[in-house]
Amino acid sequence: RAAEWQLDQPAWSGRLRITAKGSRAFIRLEDKSSGELFAQAPVEQFPGAAVEGVTDSSRYFVIRVEDGNGRRAFIGVGFMDRGDAFDFNVALQDHFKWVRQQSELARQAQDLEQGPKLDLGFKEGQTIKLNIANMKKKEGGTGSTRPRPAGPGGLSLLPPPPGGKSGSGERPAPLPGTPITDSLLAWPQPAAAPAADVWGDFAKASG
């Protein structure tokens, strides 16, 4: 109980700092002017025996100091300001929270190393099958069709009939709205039929 201490006549007053090295924290009591070390309390876990709060105040604690030669002593430490006592608690909690996180990460890494490794390599003779929808056949293969070239305006043009003549003996006229280009006039021009007797061949046909 802090009420049992001689709070009006402290044995020592100065500065308290918390430092850390690895997983251990150190509560250092230093002279507030020169920084000379008065006492130090190593803390390996919190809460624990190295730091304990009193039952009748949130501003006072009992800490276990060590001199480095194996000698230990329990002393009472108090803060005049409640905010400083709060910061003291939070600093220790944050440090050991970080220690637990590092320990958990190390354990997970060790489990991954010891666990079975995933082998993604192909075994001898092993094959895979890919099913790609709408894959076009290779041009020139069996059953493949070569797309016809599109004419002006995106229209497909049919090749000329054998012999360079159309079915009626006349050159087909271009589609409406299609400009006359060299591609439409590429085939040989047929000789024009006599205008006088268009049906002469039918008149001479027997039967």
C-alpha positions as CSV (number, residue, x, y, z in Angstrom):
1,R,0.0,0.0,0.0
2,A,1.4,3.4,-1.0
3,A,-0.3,5.0,2.0
4,E,2.2,3.2,4.3
5,W,5.2,4.9,2.6
6,Q,6.7,8.2,3.7
7,L,5.4,10.0,0.6
8,D,6.2,13.5,2.0
9,Q,9.9,12.5,2.4
10,P,11.1,10.4,-0.5
11,A,14.5,8.8,-0.2
12,W,15.4,9.9,-3.8
13,S,13.8,11.9,-6.6
14,G,14.9,12.0,-10.2
15,R,14.2,11.0,-13.8
16,L,12.8,7.6,-14.9
17,R,13.5,6.2,-18.4
18,I,12.4,3.0,-20.0
19,T,14.9,1.5,-22.5
20,A,14.9,-1.9,-24.3
21,K,17.5,-4.3,-25.6
22,G,16.1,-7.2,-27.5
23,S,13.1,-8.6,-25.7
24,R,14.1,-7.1,-22.3
25,A,13.0,-3.7,-21.0
26,F,15.0,-1.7,-18.5
27,I,13.6,0.8,-16.0
28,R,16.3,3.3,-15.3
29,L,16.3,5.7,-12.4
30,E,18.7,8.6,-13.3
31,D,19.8,11.9,-11.8
32,K,17.7,14.5,-13.5
33,S,20.6,16.9,-13.9
34,S,23.6,14.7,-14.7
35,G,21.9,11.6,-16.0
36,E,23.9,9.4,-13.6
37,L,22.3,6.0,-13.0
38,F,20.9,5.5,-9.5
39,A,19.2,2.1,-10.0
40,Q,18.0,-0.2,-12.8
41,A,15.3,-2.8,-13.0
42,P,15.4,-5.3,-15.8
43,V,11.9,-6.4,-16.9
44,E,11.5,-9.7,-18.8
45,Q,7.7,-9.7,-18.7
46,F,4.9,-7.4,-17.9
47,P,2.9,-7.7,-15.7
48,G,5.3,-9.7,-13.6
49,A,7.4,-9.8,-10.5
50,A,9.7,-7.0,-11.7
51,V,6.9,-4.4,-11.8
52,E,3.8,-4.5,-9.7
53,G,1.1,-1.8,-9.0
54,V,0.0,-1.0,-5.5
55,T,-3.5,-1.7,-4.3
56,D,-4.5,1.9,-3.3
57,S,-3.2,4.1,-6.1
58,S,-2.6,4.1,-9.9
59,R,0.5,6.4,-9.5
60,Y,2.7,4.1,-7.4
61,F,4.5,0.9,-8.2
62,V,6.9,-1.6,-6.7
63,I,9.9,-2.4,-8.9
64,R,12.7,-4.9,-8.4
65,V,16.1,-3.3,-9.0
66,E,19.4,-5.2,-9.6
67,D,23.0,-4.1,-9.3
68,G,24.4,-6.5,-11.9
69,N,26.2,-8.7,-9.2
70,G,23.1,-10.8,-8.3
71,R,21.8,-8.5,-5.6
72,R,18.2,-7.4,-5.8
73,A,16.0,-5.0,-3.8
74,F,12.3,-4.0,-4.0
75,I,11.7,-0.3,-3.9
76,G,8.6,1.9,-4.2
77,V,8.3,4.3,-7.1
78,G,5.6,7.0,-7.5
79,F,4.7,9.7,-10.0
80,M,3.4,13.2,-9.0
81,D,1.4,13.4,-12.2
82,R,-1.2,10.7,-13.1
83,G,-0.4,11.1,-16.8
84,D,3.2,10.1,-16.3
85,A,2.1,7.0,-14.5
86,F,-0.2,6.2,-17.4
87,D,2.7,6.7,-19.9
88,F,4.8,4.4,-17.8
89,N,2.3,1.6,-18.1
90,V,1.7,2.1,-21.8
91,A,5.4,2.0,-22.6
92,L,5.9,-1.3,-20.9
93,Q,2.7,-2.8,-22.5
94,D,3.8,-1.6,-26.0
95,H,7.2,-3.2,-25.7
96,F,6.0,-6.6,-24.6
97,K,3.2,-6.5,-27.2
98,W,5.9,-6.1,-29.8
99,V,7.9,-9.0,-28.2
100,R,4.8,-11.3,-28.5
101,Q,4.3,-10.3,-32.1
102,Q,7.9,-11.1,-33.0
103,S,7.7,-14.4,-31.2
104,E,4.6,-15.3,-33.2
105,L,6.1,-14.4,-36.5
106,A,9.2,-16.5,-35.7
107,R,7.0,-19.4,-34.8
108,Q,5.1,-19.2,-38.0
109,A,8.2,-19.0,-40.1
110,Q,9.6,-22.1,-38.3
111,D,6.3,-24.0,-39.0
112,L,6.6,-23.1,-42.7
113,E,10.2,-24.4,-42.9
114,Q,9.4,-27.7,-41.1
115,G,6.1,-28.3,-42.9
116,P,5.8,-30.2,-46.2
117,K,7.0,-28.1,-49.2
118,L,4.7,-27.6,-52.1
119,D,6.2,-29.2,-55.3
120,L,4.9,-27.4,-58.4
121,G,7.3,-29.1,-60.8
122,F,6.1,-31.5,-63.5
123,K,6.7,-35.2,-62.9
124,E,8.2,-37.3,-65.6
125,G,5.6,-38.0,-68.3
126,Q,3.1,-35.7,-66.7
127,T,1.1,-33.5,-69.1
128,I,-1.5,-30.8,-68.8
129,K,-4.5,-30.0,-71.1
130,L,-5.5,-26.4,-71.9
131,N,-9.1,-25.8,-73.1
132,I,-9.2,-22.3,-74.6
133,A,-12.7,-21.4,-75.9
134,N,-13.1,-19.8,-79.3
135,M,-9.6,-20.6,-80.4
136,K,-9.3,-20.0,-84.1
137,K,-7.9,-22.8,-86.3
138,K,-4.5,-22.3,-87.7
139,E,-4.7,-20.6,-91.1
140,G,-4.0,-23.1,-93.9
141,G,-5.0,-26.2,-91.9
142,T,-7.6,-28.8,-92.9
143,G,-11.1,-27.4,-93.0
144,S,-9.9,-23.9,-92.5
145,T,-11.5,-21.0,-94.4
146,R,-9.5,-17.9,-95.3
147,P,-11.6,-14.7,-94.8
148,R,-12.3,-12.8,-98.0
149,P,-10.8,-9.4,-98.3
150,A,-13.3,-6.6,-97.6
151,G,-13.8,-4.0,-100.3
152,P,-14.4,-0.3,-99.8
153,G,-16.9,0.5,-97.1
154,G,-16.4,-2.9,-95.5
155,L,-18.3,-4.9,-98.2
156,S,-17.0,-8.2,-99.4
157,L,-16.4,-8.5,-103.2
158,L,-16.8,-11.7,-105.1
159,P,-14.0,-12.7,-107.5
160,P,-14.8,-12.5,-111.3
161,P,-16.2,-15.6,-113.0
162,P,-13.8,-17.8,-115.1
163,G,-12.9,-16.2,-118.5
164,G,-13.5,-12.7,-117.2
165,K,-17.2,-12.7,-118.3
166,S,-20.3,-12.4,-116.2
167,G,-23.4,-14.5,-116.6
168,S,-25.1,-11.8,-118.8
169,G,-22.0,-10.9,-120.8
170,E,-21.9,-7.5,-119.2
171,R,-19.6,-6.0,-116.7
172,P,-21.3,-5.8,-113.2
173,A,-22.0,-2.4,-112.0
174,P,-20.6,-1.3,-108.7
175,L,-22.8,-1.2,-105.7
176,P,-24.6,2.1,-104.9
177,G,-22.4,4.4,-102.9
178,T,-19.3,2.4,-103.6
179,P,-16.5,4.4,-105.2
180,I,-15.1,3.0,-108.4
181,T,-11.6,1.9,-107.7
182,D,-9.0,-0.2,-109.4
183,S,-10.1,-3.3,-107.4
184,L,-13.5,-3.2,-109.1
185,L,-12.0,-2.7,-112.6
186,A,-9.3,-5.3,-112.3
187,W,-10.7,-8.0,-114.5
188,P,-10.6,-7.9,-118.4
189,Q,-13.4,-6.0,-120.1
190,P,-15.6,-8.2,-122.4
191,A,-16.4,-7.1,-125.9
192,A,-19.8,-5.4,-126.2
193,A,-22.5,-7.4,-127.9
194,P,-24.1,-6.0,-131.2
195,A,-26.9,-3.8,-130.4
196,A,-29.0,-4.7,-133.4
197,D,-29.8,-8.4,-132.8
198,V,-29.7,-9.2,-129.1
199,W,-31.9,-12.4,-129.5
200,G,-30.2,-13.6,-132.7
201,D,-28.8,-16.7,-131.1
202,F,-32.2,-17.8,-129.8
203,A,-33.8,-17.2,-133.2
204,K,-31.4,-19.5,-134.9
205,A,-31.7,-22.3,-132.4
206,S,-33.5,-25.4,-133.7
207,G,-36.6,-26.6,-131.9
